[in-house]
Amino acid sequence: MIEVKNLTKMYGNFVAIKDVSFQAKKGQILGFLGPNGAGKTTTMRIISGYMPATSGTVLVDGLDIFSQSLQARRRIGYLPENPPLYNEMRVEAYLRFAGKLRGLHRGDLDAALGHVIEVCGLREVATRICGQLSKGYRQRVGLAGAIIHDPQVLILDEPTIGLDPRQIRDVRALIRDLGTNRTIVLSTHILPEVSQICDKVVIINEGHVVLEQDLDQLVAGTSLEDVFLTAIAHERGHEDLEAEEELEEVGAGRSSAQ
């Protein structure tokens, strides 16, 4: 359903991500992990069509996100870390507006609106102003807006950040339910969250993928935290070795010149 190939994004001379490649199958929930500044948000924005890449390809249900952007984005729902709500609008009005932006017409929009309000548990706040909602309800409204057009792919960037334990539990349960018939890419710093709801993990560090593995293939008795720390440490060790080799080559060059 999602196929990322050799994705690279540069800002001038700065390389944000380099040769990022991974896959997520239909109906799979993929946990996208990495330290701060590893390139997770950049990758997710490119996958969702909100940012161009310097090079590489992204296929969503076989459609190229760059050359077939409109068709591909119709299949995607994207929830950034901070939901882009209009604080002065009421919840129902905002979701109706989001549905219209996604091309839903009156009959389909009414049905979709009722569905996402019910699925995301927004019935009791449907007439309230978005700016007056708690963090948990704002996340729910953002998620409802991301799925109102019934996308096949859902991209979630830190959907439980800043929530209290009860809100985290509720949002996790909602993501699990949504994942029964969608492909979901979930970015989070909370490793137990990935263990509880994801089928696969991709770990990115300093702009490139260091691990891609199904969770059911983890060695028995090995925690996801151990896997994460080992992958990051191994990558840093590999980079240190490369740096040492480069220094040795420079030193050898200077010696021969002398």
C-alpha positions in Angstrom: 0.0 0.0 0.0 2.9 2.4 0.8 6.3 2.0 -0.9 9.0 4.5 -0.1 12.2 4.2 -2.3 15.5 6.0 -1.8 13.8 9.2 -0.5 16.2 12.1 0.0 15.4 15.7 1.2 18.1 18.4 1.2 17.9 22.0 2.5 20.8 23.6 0.7 23.8 21.6 1.9 22.0 20.1 4.8 20.7 16.5 4.3 17.5 16.0 6.3 16.9 12.4 5.1 19.0 10.2 2.7 18.0 7.1 0.7 15.1 6.3 3.0 13.3 3.1 1.9 10.6 1.0 3.6 7.2 -0.6 2.9 3.8 -0.8 4.7 1.3 -3.4 3.5 -2.4 -3.0 3.3 -4.0 -3.2 6.8 -0.7 -2.9 8.5 0.1 -0.5 11.4 3.7 0.7 11.1 5.5 2.3 14.0 8.0 5.0 12.7 10.6 5.6 15.4 13.8 7.6 15.8 15.5 10.2 18.1 14.6 13.9 17.9 15.8 15.3 14.6 16.1 11.9 13.0 13.9 12.9 10.0 10.6 11.3 11.0 8.4 14.4 10.4 10.2 15.3 7.2 9.6 11.8 5.9 5.9 11.8 6.9 5.3 15.2 5.3 6.8 13.9 2.0 4.8 10.7 2.1 1.5 12.6 2.7 2.2 15.0 -0.2 2.7 18.1 1.9 6.4 18.5 1.0 8.4 17.7 -2.1 11.5 15.5 -2.0 14.9 16.2 -3.5 14.9 12.7 -5.0 13.3 9.3 -4.6 9.8 8.0 -5.0 6.7 7.3 -2.8 3.9 5.0 -4.1 0.5 5.0 -2.3 -1.7 2.2 -3.6 0.5 2.2 -6.7 0.2 5.9 -7.3 3.2 8.2 -7.3 2.8 10.9 -4.7 4.7 13.4 -6.9 3.5 12.8 -10.5 0.0 11.6 -9.5 -0.4 13.8 -6.4 -4.1 14.5 -6.6 -5.1 10.9 -7.0 -2.7 9.7 -4.3 -3.6 12.3 -1.7 -7.3 11.3 -2.0 -6.2 8.0 -0.5 -4.3 9.6 2.4 -5.4 11.1 5.8 -2.7 13.1 7.6 -2.7 14.2 11.2 0.3 16.4 12.1 1.6 16.7 15.6 -0.5 19.9 16.1 -3.9 19.4 14.5 -4.6 22.3 12.1 -7.9 23.3 13.7 -9.7 26.7 13.3 -10.2 27.7 16.9 -13.1 30.0 16.2 -15.2 27.3 14.4 -17.4 24.7 16.1 -16.4 21.1 15.8 -19.2 20.1 13.5 -18.7 23.1 11.2 -14.9 22.4 11.1 -15.4 18.8 10.1 -18.0 19.8 7.5 -15.4 22.2 6.1 -12.7 19.6 6.1 -15.0 17.2 4.2 -15.7 19.8 1.6 -12.0 20.4 1.1 -11.7 16.6 0.5 -14.4 16.8 -2.3 -17.3 15.3 -0.4 -20.7 16.5 -1.6 -23.8 17.1 0.5 -25.3 13.6 0.7 -21.9 11.9 1.2 -20.8 14.7 3.6 -23.7 14.3 6.0 -23.2 10.6 6.2 -19.4 11.0 6.6 -19.8 13.7 9.3 -22.1 11.5 11.4 -19.7 8.6 11.0 -16.5 10.3 12.2 -18.3 12.1 15.0 -19.5 8.7 16.3 -16.2 6.8 15.6 -14.0 9.5 17.2 -16.3 10.0 20.3 -17.2 13.6 19.5 -20.9 13.5 20.0 -20.9 15.5 23.2 -18.6 18.2 21.9 -19.9 18.5 18.3 -21.4 22.0 18.9 -18.5 23.3 21.0 -15.9 25.8 19.7 -12.6 24.1 18.8 -10.6 26.6 20.7 -12.3 25.6 23.9 -11.6 21.9 23.7 -9.1 20.0 25.8 -5.9 18.6 24.2 -7.5 15.2 24.0 -10.6 16.3 22.2 -8.5 18.5 19.8 -6.6 15.3 18.9 -9.9 13.5 18.3 -11.2 16.4 16.1 -8.0 16.4 14.1 -8.2 12.6 13.6 -11.8 12.9 12.6 -10.8 15.5 10.0 -8.1 13.2 8.7 -10.4 10.3 8.1 -13.6 12.1 7.0 -13.0 11.1 3.4 -12.4 7.5 4.4 -8.8 7.3 3.3 -7.0 3.9 2.8 -3.8 5.3 4.3 -3.5 7.2 7.6 -0.3 9.1 8.5 -0.2 10.1 12.3 2.6 12.2 13.7 2.8 11.9 17.5 -1.0 11.5 18.0 -0.8 11.0 21.8 1.8 13.6 22.7 0.7 15.8 25.6 -2.3 13.7 26.5 -3.2 12.3 30.0 -3.1 8.6 30.6 -6.9 8.1 30.0 -6.8 10.2 26.8 -3.7 8.1 25.6 -5.6 4.9 26.2 -8.7 6.1 24.3 -6.7 7.4 21.3 -4.7 4.2 21.1 -7.9 2.2 21.1 -9.2 4.4 18.3 -6.0 3.9 16.2 -6.3 0.1 16.7 -9.9 0.2 15.5 -9.0 2.4 12.5 -6.1 0.0 11.6 -8.5 -2.9 11.0 -9.2 -1.7 7.4 -6.5 0.9 6.8 -2.7 1.2 6.4 -1.3 3.4 9.2 2.1 5.0 9.7 2.4 6.1 13.3 5.3 8.2 14.5 5.8 8.3 18.3 8.5 8.5 21.0 6.5 6.1 23.2 8.0 2.6 22.6 5.2 0.8 24.6 2.7 2.4 22.3 4.3 0.8 19.2 4.5 -2.6 21.0 0.8 -2.4 21.8 -0.7 -1.4 18.5 1.8 -1.8 15.7 2.6 -4.8 13.4 5.9 -3.5 12.1 8.6 -1.0 13.1 10.9 1.2 11.1 13.7 3.0 13.0 15.3 6.1 11.4 18.5 7.8 12.7 20.3 10.8 11.4 18.3 10.8 8.2 18.4 7.2 7.1 16.7 3.9 8.0 18.7 1.6 10.4 16.0 -1.1 11.0 12.9 -2.4 9.3 11.3 -5.4 11.0 7.9 -7.0 11.7 7.3 -7.0 15.5 6.5 -10.7 15.5 10.0 -11.4 14.3 11.7 -9.9 17.3 13.8 -12.4 19.3 11.8 -13.9 22.2 12.6 -12.0 25.4 13.9 -8.9 23.5 12.1 -5.7 24.2 11.5 -3.0 21.6 13.6 -0.6 23.7 16.6 -3.0 23.5 16.1 -3.2 19.7 15.8 0.6 19.4 18.9 1.3 21.5 20.9 -1.4 19.8 20.0 -0.1 16.3 20.9 3.5 17.2 24.2 2.5 18.9 25.2 0.2 16.0 24.6 3.0 13.5 26.6 5.5 15.6 29.4 3.0 15.9 29.4 2.4 12.1 29.6 6.2 11.5 32.5 6.6 14.0 34.4 3.8 12.2 33.9 5.5 8.8 35.1 8.8 10.3 38.2 7.1 11.6 38.9 5.5 8.2 38.6 8.9 6.5 41.0 10.5 9.0 43.5 7.6 8.4 43.2 8.1 4.6 43.8 11.9 5.0 46.8 11.2 7.3 48.2 8.7 4.8 47.8 11.2 2.0 49.7 13.8 3.9 52.5 11.4 4.7 53.0 10.3 1.1 53.0 14.0 0.1 55.8 14.7 2.5 
